[in-house]
Structure formats: C-alpha cells, structure tokens
Amino acid sequence: MRNFLCLLTVAACALSPARAGDRGWGPYRGADTPPTISEQDVRAFAATGGNLLRVTCNSRPLMDKQPPYGINEANLRLLDNLIGYCEKYKVRVVIDPHTTPGTGVTTTTRPDDALWKDFAMHGHLLRLWQHLAQHYAGRGDVIAGYDLLNEPALPNGGAAGTPADWNLLVRKLVKTIRAADTVHTIVIEPPVILGKDRRMRNRLQGMAYLEAPLDGNVVYSPHMYEPHQFTHQGVQGRPEPVSYPGVIAGREWNRDTVAQTLEPVVEFQRRYHVPIFIGEFSAPRWRGEDANRYLRDVIEVCEEHGWSWAYHAWREWEGWDAERGNFDRSDTARKPDTPRLELLKSFYARN
C-alpha cells in the first residue's frame, strides 16, 4: 500500500506543469532579482514576457547570520509582498535564501565557510527551511520552487559523512521540507568542489558529485559563469577587456565551447531524466556585442535541451542590468530597448 501511495504522489506531480518530473518543469524563462523590487518593477518585468523571478535574498537575509540566528520577519514580509506582486502579474517565483548562518559573504559560499565545518550550522539552515516550508506550503502555484542553497562550495572533496557532505545536507533538507510541504518543487544546485589535491572543480563538473534524485519533485540548477575571466571582467577590478568569441585563458571560446562546458549537465539530465534550471548566467552589460553574443549562445544551448533559465539579474546591480547602456559603463540610465533587453525579450516571447 505504501509503494502504491508513493506512485500516486509521483503521478500527481507529473500532471501539473508547475511540478518537476519527466514531463518537465516550466518551461521558465526569467531572471534573478532581489526581494526589494517594487510592484512597478514586477509589472515591468512581466511586460517583457519573462515568466519567472528567482528571488535572491542575499541583500535581505531570511535568517539573521549572528546569534541567536532568528528568522528575520521584516525580510520575510518583503518576500511575501513580492510573491503577492508576482501572483498578480502571473510571474512564478523561485525562493532563494542565498545566504545562511555559517557563510562568510552574502553572495555565495566558500570552501572555508563554517557551514562546511560544523554540523550545528546545518541545523540553522534546516530550521530556516522548516519555517519557509510551513509558511509557504499553502501558497499555491505562484511558487515554482525552493532553491535550497546558493552555490555550495565544498572543501575536502565534499567527503561523505562530514559537514562538507552536500549530498547529506540535501537529504536532510528534503526530508525537512517534505514534512511540511509535499507540493512545491525543490531546487538543488551542484557544488564547486575543492579536492584533497587542492584542485578546484567548477559547479558544472560538480554535477557528477550529486546523488541520484531522492524525490519525484526536484529540479537541478547549475549556474553558468564559464569562462569566469570573461563573465566577470571589470567586476571588482578584474582585468578587461576580454573578448568573446576568442582565446580566453589559453582556450578558444565560442558557442561550441559553451555547449561542451555544459555537457556534464546534459549527461546528468540524460542519466536521471530530471528538469534542469540554469539559475544564473550573465556578463557585464557594458561589454556590448561580445557579452550579448555570449548570452545568446548560453540561452540557445538551454533552449536546445529544453532547460529553464534565469538571467542575472533584473533591476539588481547596475553591471548586470539589461536596461542600461550596453557599450558604455558610465551610461547607467535605464532604456526601453537596449540590445541586451531585446535579446532577452526575443526568448521570453517563447513563454
């Protein structure tokens, strides 16, 4: 009887386009955004044709990162308000806490973070997701997914049974969420892995680290910022200019290289028949045609494989803002028709 009920649950999940499974998830073509954007910002995004916002709460953490690590109710209300705006304008939401106790910076995780050294830090993330799952279990289809942790970065090869074991933490998080919410999709990101040999494996290579799906309603969500020398040029003083297509760090980069770099994601999808969501990708908006060509190549690979995707980012940091000048860094006025914005809209039109 228990097995029969499990089969019924999986089948029910497959019937709805908002659920993950062999029949797909989405498709979603959207963008990342902070929880501080206004109703007018959501309306403007909906007008582009985008159908999903991944809400990255790094600027407004949902749990305080200092003792006693309480739920930040003010920031949760911000998220609630944004979800309400999205529901009004028929935009789905992926909830991404983005930062958690035990992580040193708000934008990503690092291999030397306390989260990967102390099981007590796992407990805070589990408590956060218990609260979120209870809070949003009845919220309905406006919520497209729960993104467990932004950009895990593991020391010691992600050794099994240690606090650096991302697969173990995922199992605990899924169990915690499912105790409160059996409906909404869970989004799992692959890790960056610092091996015992001190070599770093990027998060696309980290797809091979992930265990087989342990729930019938999950999506896997790598980020695409390869080659980093191109996608982050000029950011925080990094060298520029770097051209695309062209030779970058000794390798010829073009659309074929982008496809080859994403091949571990293709292999994972082929092996496990799960939906894929490229949760972040971008390049500095002032790099003009080079950067827009790179974005097009990434999106076309996503479209070829039926993946959902979110551009980074909508009305967040000005360096990623598609509405600002595409050729001059100092041109920060928002415009209705930049080449980058028109590129995104051309793909959003497929929603």
SULMO-V493013 format. One record per residue. N is the residue number from 1. RES is the residue in one small letter. OMEGA is omega in whole degrees, 0 to 359 (* if undefined). D_FIRST is the distance of its C-alpha to the first C-alpha in Angstrom with 2 decimals. Layout:
BEGIN
[[N:RES:OMEGA:D_FIRST] [N:RES:OMEGA:D_FIRST]]
END
This chain:
BEGIN
[[1:m:180:0.00] [2:r:179:3.81] [3:n:180:5.49] [4:f:179:4.99] [5:l:177:6.24] [6:c:179:8.70] [7:l:178:9.90] [8:l:180:10.57] [9:t:179:12.45] [10:v:180:14.47] [11:a:179:15.31] [12:a:178:16.51] [13:c:184:18.63] [14:a:185:20.21] [15:l:184:21.42] [16:s:178:23.83] [17:p:179:27.02] [18:a:184:26.86] [19:r:177:23.75] [20:a:179:23.81] [21:g:184:22.31] [22:d:181:23.62] [23:r:173:25.16] [24:g:180:27.27] [25:w:185:28.19] [26:g:1:31.23] [27:p:178:33.56] [28:y:174:35.43] [29:r:188:39.13] [30:g:184:40.45] [31:a:170:42.14] [32:d:179:41.93] [33:t:174:43.67] [34:p:180:44.43] [35:p:184:43.15] [36:t:182:46.78] [37:i:186:47.34] [38:s:174:48.33] [39:e:179:47.14] [40:q:178:50.04] [41:d:178:48.79] [42:v:178:45.34] [43:r:179:47.06] [44:a:178:49.25] [45:f:180:46.33] [46:a:180:44.52] [47:a:177:47.80] [48:t:184:47.67] [49:g:177:44.47] [50:g:185:42.27] [51:n:179:38.75] [52:l:170:37.49] [53:l:172:39.00] [54:r:188:37.72] [55:v:185:39.09] [56:t:191:40.49] [57:c:180:41.20] [58:n:180:43.59] [59:s:180:46.50] [60:r:185:44.63] [61:p:181:42.19] [62:l:174:39.23] [63:m:179:39.57] [64:d:185:43.00] [65:k:175:43.82] [66:q:178:45.97] [67:p:7:45.11] [68:p:174:43.51] [69:y:180:41.33] [70:g:171:40.53] [71:i:180:38.80] [72:n:187:41.68] [73:e:179:41.29] [74:a:179:44.22] [75:n:176:42.76] [76:l:177:39.35] [77:r:175:41.21] [78:l:179:42.86] [79:l:178:39.50] [80:d:181:38.31] [81:n:181:41.50] [82:l:178:41.14] [83:i:176:37.59] [84:g:178:39.07] [85:y:181:41.82] [86:c:178:39.42] [87:e:181:37.34] [88:k:185:40.65] [89:y:173:41.72] [90:k:175:38.37] [91:v:178:38.09] [92:r:185:34.80] [93:v:163:34.77] [94:v:180:33.49] [95:i:182:33.96] [96:d:179:35.64] [97:p:170:36.89] [98:h:179:39.02] [99:t:190:40.51] [100:t:173:39.25] [101:p:181:40.75] [102:g:175:41.71] [103:t:188:42.97] [104:g:179:46.73] [105:v:184:47.17] [106:t:190:45.45] [107:t:184:45.28] [108:t:168:43.22] [109:t:181:42.18] [110:r:182:44.34] [111:p:181:43.77] [112:d:178:45.91] [113:d:178:43.96] [114:a:179:42.95] [115:l:183:39.34] [116:w:182:39.19] [117:k:190:41.00] [118:d:179:39.42] [119:f:179:35.79] [120:a:178:37.01] [121:m:173:37.53] [122:h:183:33.89] [123:g:179:33.19] [124:h:178:35.29] [125:l:177:33.48] [126:l:180:30.10] [127:r:177:31.57] [128:l:183:32.93] [129:w:173:29.67] [130:q:180:27.91] [131:h:182:30.67] [132:l:181:30.58] [133:a:177:26.84] [134:q:183:27.15] [135:h:187:30.34] [136:y:184:29.17] [137:a:182:25.49] [138:g:188:26.60] [139:r:174:29.48] [140:g:190:28.07] [141:d:177:28.83] [142:v:178:32.24] [143:i:180:30.58] [144:a:181:29.86] [145:g:175:28.86] [146:y:179:29.26] [147:d:193:31.55] [148:l:183:30.83] [149:l:179:34.30] [150:n:168:37.34] [151:e:173:38.72] [152:p:181:37.57] [153:a:196:40.38] [154:l:170:39.68] [155:p:169:42.21] [156:n:179:42.10] [157:g:183:40.03] [158:g:189:36.99] [159:a:181:36.61] [160:a:175:33.13] [161:g:178:32.61] [162:t:176:35.60] [163:p:177:35.98] [164:a:182:36.83] [165:d:181:33.34] [166:w:178:32.22] [167:n:178:28.89] [168:l:180:28.16] [169:l:177:29.27] [170:v:180:27.15] [171:r:180:23.99] [172:k:180:25.07] [173:l:179:25.98] [174:v:179:22.73] [175:k:180:20.81] [176:t:180:23.42] [177:i:184:23.35] [178:r:175:19.61] [179:a:182:19.70] [180:a:188:21.99] [181:d:179:21.51] [182:t:190:18.46] [183:v:192:20.64] [184:h:182:23.82] [185:t:176:24.46] [186:i:183:25.47] [187:v:185:28.67] [188:i:179:29.43] [189:e:174:33.01] [190:p:184:34.23] [191:p:155:36.82] [192:v:184:40.45] [193:i:171:40.81] [194:l:185:43.93] [195:g:176:43.81] [196:k:177:45.37] [197:d:180:48.09] [198:r:174:48.78] [199:r:181:47.95] [200:m:173:46.04] [201:r:182:43.22] [202:n:188:42.79] [203:r:174:39.53] [204:l:173:39.27] [205:q:179:39.55] [206:g:175:37.06] [207:m:182:34.28] [208:a:179:34.12] [209:y:188:33.44] [210:l:176:30.15] [211:e:176:26.88] [212:a:181:24.25] [213:p:179:22.26] [214:l:180:19.58] [215:d:182:18.39] [216:g:186:17.94] [217:n:182:20.63] [218:v:176:23.69] [219:v:178:27.25] [220:y:196:29.83] [221:s:171:33.29] [222:p:171:36.40] [223:h:184:39.84] [224:m:175:42.76] [225:y:178:46.15] [226:e:357:47.49] [227:p:184:50.36] [228:h:179:50.75] [229:q:178:54.55] [230:f:189:54.39] [231:t:181:51.67] [232:h:177:53.13] [233:q:179:56.83] [234:g:179:59.00] [235:v:181:56.22] [236:q:173:57.48] [237:g:179:60.53] [238:r:186:58.87] [239:p:172:61.27] [240:e:3:61.88] [241:p:172:62.50] [242:v:187:59.92] [243:s:173:59.75] [244:y:354:56.89] [245:p:181:56.84] [246:g:180:58.84] [247:v:181:58.97] [248:i:181:57.11] [249:a:175:57.14] [250:g:181:58.39] [251:r:177:55.75] [252:e:181:56.17] [253:w:176:53.77] [254:n:182:52.99] [255:r:179:50.07] [256:d:179:49.29] [257:t:176:49.25] [258:v:179:46.87] [259:a:179:44.50] [260:q:181:44.85] [261:t:179:44.19] [262:l:183:40.92] [263:e:176:39.81] [264:p:177:37.48] [265:v:177:35.49] [266:v:181:35.44] [267:e:178:34.25] [268:f:179:31.40] [269:q:180:30.28] [270:r:184:30.67] [271:r:190:28.60] [272:y:177:25.62] [273:h:181:25.86] [274:v:176:26.01] [275:p:179:28.34] [276:i:179:31.63] [277:f:175:33.74] [278:i:192:37.27] [279:g:176:37.58] [280:e:166:41.30] [281:f:180:44.31] [282:s:172:47.96] [283:a:184:51.60] [284:p:187:54.63] [285:r:182:55.60] [286:w:179:59.31] [287:r:166:58.90] [288:g:186:59.19] [289:e:179:58.65] [290:d:183:57.48] [291:a:180:54.66] [292:n:174:53.67] [293:r:177:53.67] [294:y:180:51.31] [295:l:179:48.95] [296:r:181:49.05] [297:d:178:48.25] [298:v:182:45.20] [299:i:181:43.93] [300:e:175:44.57] [301:v:176:42.49] [302:c:182:39.63] [303:e:180:40.05] [304:e:183:40.22] [305:h:179:36.76] [306:g:181:35.16] [307:w:168:34.94] [308:s:182:35.23] [309:w:177:38.14] [310:a:177:40.09] [311:y:178:43.84] [312:h:10:45.27] [313:a:180:46.40] [314:w:175:47.13] [315:r:175:49.94] [316:e:178:49.46] [317:w:185:52.06] [318:e:181:55.01] [319:g:178:54.92] [320:w:192:51.70] [321:d:184:52.56] [322:a:182:52.66] [323:e:181:54.87] [324:r:187:57.70] [325:g:183:60.35] [326:n:185:59.19] [327:f:184:62.50] [328:d:183:64.08] [329:r:182:62.38] [330:s:181:64.68] [331:d:188:63.72] [332:t:178:61.11] [333:a:178:61.52] [334:r:183:58.43] [335:k:182:58.98] [336:p:192:57.15] [337:d:175:57.44] [338:t:177:57.53] [339:p:180:56.70] [340:r:179:53.57] [341:l:179:52.34] [342:e:176:53.05] [343:l:179:51.16] [344:l:181:48.02] [345:k:179:48.42] [346:s:176:48.73] [347:f:175:45.22] [348:y:180:43.84] [349:a:178:45.02] [350:r:181:42.15] [351:n:*:39.60]]
END
